[in-house]
């Protein structure tokens, strides 16, 4: 019989999740099925005192029952360095200083307590920057605040995508066609909101056929869904109307996964979702990837099982009995 693991889940309020689509919920269900013990806590409850990282956490049970999907126990102070075997860092972005601070705090306990994904790697691998280490796989891309460079890039490509460097979920992503007069106003808007550079990319018409989310577990591609933008929408994210479709990996997509897989494995990025449009890699999502339940619905494959197998391997624990 496998050793029961003590699993602390750092996430957004569990009462507000969509149990039909939430990947953290799928991970928690699988952990519970294996006999692992679960605690729930919010990122704001992390504390570092005298070198020890602790949280105010609640034991939690989960069930696939709409309107009654969880039961929380009494709050307790949990020492993550001595009283947890695994921490799932699963709160949603934005990837702001609060998020970055959480990675610094969790770095005090990892890898003695295994943090998934590795907190230092998460901090050093924001989705729109990690991908730039593979320019041969990407569409033509510019990262800058320099307005003249942005204008030159647009003059070269005509059709461009403009997006915040640390955004998520498709928020703030704009498609500017050659005739669109709003570039200057858009850059002024972004400049007033933050001092961060922008990501400017060549527009890929292949997005009309879909933006594919491929899930890699410990560097291996194990599942994919295609997300097709709604009519009149440039973004394929499902919460803005993107339609998920069953999908299989193409030879080019396998080539992309083979190129990045060893790096993901080496950095301790166990659960990763990459985005591919046509033949191009556009993002490597490591902060709180999604897609597990969509893959399960289309393919009948529960990738949360593979993720827990990978976690247990890292801990040297035998796989739990089904």
N, C-alpha and C positions, 0 to 999 in steps of 0.2 A: 504494500500500500504506500502511495506517495506521501511525503511529508506535507501536511497542511501549511500553506504559507499565510503570513499575515500581510494583507494588502491594504495600503492606504491610498485612496483615490482623491487626488487634488483636482477639483472640477467646479463648474458653475453649479448653482442650486439644482439639486437632483429633482425637486418637485416641478421644475419648469421645462424639463427635457421632453422631446418628442420620442417616445419609446419605439416608434415605427422606423425611425431613421438614425437615432443616435448611436454612434460607434462605441462610445464609452459604456453605454448601457449594455451593449452586446458583450463587451469585454468583461463587465461585472457579472453578467449572467453565466458566462463560461467559467469564470473564476469560482463562482459559487457552486456550479455543477461539479467542479473538481474537488470541492471540500475546503477551498481556501476561505479565510475569514476576511471580511471586508469592513473598512472604515471609510467614512465620507468626511471631507473637510473642504473649506474654501481657501483660496490662496491668501486671503487677508488674515487667516488664522495661523499662518506660519510665524514662528518666532525663533530667533537665535539668541541664546543666553549662555555665557561662559562656555562657548564652544559646542553647545548642545542644541540641536534643532528639534523643536517640538511643535505640536499643533493642538488646538481644541478640536477634537474629532468625535464623531458618533458612529458606533457600529451600525451597519445597515444591511438589510436583506432586500433583494430585488425580485420582482416577478413580472412576467409579461401579462399585465392586467391593467387595462386602461382605466385611469382614474384611481388606481390603487396599486401603483407599480413599485412602491418602496415602503419600508418600515425602518424608522430611525430609532436607535436606542439612546440611552442617557449619555450626555456629553462627558468626555473625559480628556485629560491631557495625555497625549501620546508622544513618547520620545521616539522620533523616527529613526534615530541611530541605533537603538537597542530593542525597540518593541515592534518594528516592522521589518519585513523581509523585502518588500517591493513597494515602491511608490509609483503610481501611474500619474504622470503630469499631463492632465487632460483638459485644463481650462482653455476656453476659446481665446484667441487673440482679441484685441490688438496686441502686437508685439511692442509694448511700450516699456518704460523703465520699471513699472511694477512687475511685468513679466520677466524682464532681465534680472531684477533683484531676486525673484523667486528661484531662478536658475543658480544664482550665486549661493543662496542659502542651502539649496538641495545638494550643491557640490560638496558641502561639508560631510554628507552622509554617504555619498556614492563613491565607490561601488559596493562598500560593505552592505549597505541597503541599496538594492538595485533600483535606480531611477530610470524609468522608461518614458521617453527617450533620454539618453545621457544628457544631463543638464548643460554641461559645458559645450557639447556638440550642438544642442538646440540654440544656445546663445550665439554660437559662432556660425550658425547656418540658417539665417533667415531665408525664407523660401525664394525670394526674388534675388538674393545675392549668392547663395550656394550654387545655384544653377549657372552662374556666370563663369564658374571654373570649367565649364564644358561648352565653350563658344561654338565648337564645331557641330554641336547638336541643336543649337538654338537658332531662332530667327534673328535677323540683324537687330541689335539691341544697343541702346544708349542709356547710361545712368549719369545724370548731371542735374545741376540747377542753372546751368549756363543757358540763357535764353537764346543766344546766338547759335550755340551748338544744336539746340532743339530745332530751331528754324532751318538750319542746314540739313539736319536729319530728315525733316519733313520735306524739304525741297528734293532730297534724294529719293525718298520712297513714296511721297504723295499721301498714301493711305497709312495712317499710323494709329497705334493704341497708346494712350497716356494713362498711367496709373500710379498711385502712391506706392512708394517703395516698401512700406511696412503695413499696407492695408491687407484686408482679408475678405473672403466671401464675395468678391466682385465689387465691393464698395469703392466708389470713386474711380471706376474704370470707364474711360471714354474712348469711343471710336471717332476719330476725326478724318473725314474724307478730304480730298484735295481742295474742294470748293468751300469747306466749312470755315467761316470767318472768326470762330470763337477761340482760336488758340491763345491769343494774347490775354483775353479775359480769363480763360481757364488757368493759365499760368499765374496770373495775379491772384486768383482764388486760392490755388494751392499755396502760393507764397505767403498769403495771409494766415493760413492755417498752421503751417509748420515751416521749419528751416531745413527739412529733409530733402535730399535729391528726389527726383522723379525717375521712374522707369518709362522709357519711350521705346516702343517696339514696332517693327514692320508689321502691318496688318496681314494676317494670313486668311485669305478667302476660304480656306479649307475648314474654318471654324463653323461655317454654315452646315457642314456635315457632322460636326460635333467636336467637342473638347474631351478627350479621353482621360479618365482618371484610372491610373494603374496602381495597384497596391503591391508594395514590396515588403516582404517579411524577412528580416535579417539579410537583406540584399537580394532576395530572390523574388521575381515577379510571380504572384500567385492568383491574381484576379484583376478584372477590369470592367468598367462600365463606360459607355459613351454618353455624354451629356450634350443634347442638341438645344441650341438657343431657341427661345420662343420667337415667333414672327416679330420683326421690328426691334429685336433686342440683340446687342452685341455680346452680352455675357451669357455663359452657359450654366452658371451656378444654379442649382436646383431651387434654392429659396427665392430666386428672382424669375422663376418660370421655366428653367431648363428642364428638358424631358429626358429622363434616363432611358437608355436602351441596352439590351444585351450586346456584348461585344467580345471578340477574341483578339489576341495579340497578333499583330502583323510581324513579318521578319524585321522590318525597320524598328519597331517598338521593342522587340527582343534585343536588337543590337544596342539600343539606347540603354535598356536595363542592364545589359552585360557591361556597358561602359561605366555606369555609376554604381553598380551593386557592390563591388569590393570596397569602395570608399564608404558607403553607408554602413557596411558591416564593421569596418575598422573603427568608425566613429561611434559605434554603439547605438545607431539609429535603427531600432528593431522594427518599428511600424512607421512606414513612409508611404505617402501618396504622391505620385508624380502626375503632372498634366502634360499631355501631348496633343498637339494640333497638327494634323497632316503628318509630316515627317520630322516635326520639330518639338523638342522639349522646351516647355515654357516655364515650369515651376517645379521645385522639389519641396513638398510640404512635410515638415517634420514637427511642427509645434503641436497640432491636435488634428491629425489627419482623420478624414471621414471616408465613408463608402462601404463599410463592412456589411451593413444590412441590405444595401442595394445589390451587392454582388450575391449575397445569399438568396435574394428573391429571384434573380435572373438565372443563376447558375446552380443553386442548391448547395453551394460551398460555403462553409462557415469558417472564414479566415481567422476569426478570433481563436479558434482551436490552434491554428499554426502559430499565432502570436504567443499564446500561453506555452506551447511546446518550446518556442525559442527562449522565452523567459526562464522556464524551468531548466533548460539546457545551460543557460548562463549561470544559474545558481547551483548547478550540479545536482538538481533534484530530479528523480525519475518522473516520467509523465504520470499524471494521475489516472486512475482507472475510470473508465466511462460509466 
